[in-house]
Amino acid sequence: MSTSKQSFPDMRRHDRVEVSRPITATDRHTGRELGQLVNFSDEGIMLMGNEPVGENSILQLSLSFDSESGDEEPILLGVESLWCHSSDDKAHHWNGFFIIDISEQDLERLHALTG
């Protein structure tokens, strides 16, 4: 797990979209809540959570959110963790992930949540 303040601007091919509503990421295999979605692009997501996620971990995530109708299915995606940094208060962790697999429909739904 890396604690350096390394940045990946040269690797990004898509602009990041900030998330203004609560979207919770959960590991589908363990049921462990990993944190809140902070931003995303078509190739990656960033979470803020209470625990670090080890680098190079492959995870299946579920992104849950409240919808106006109350019946919205979670967005499902596969990711690989790329980095983790402790927050300044050391109580939270920023975790960056590369999206390995997401359906076109779920990617569109994610964009619709923020746009």
Summary of the structure (lengths in Angstrom):
residues: 115
radius of gyration: 13.5
end to end distance: 32.8
largest distance: 42.0
contacts: 309
relative contact order: 0.24
helix: 10%
strand: 44%
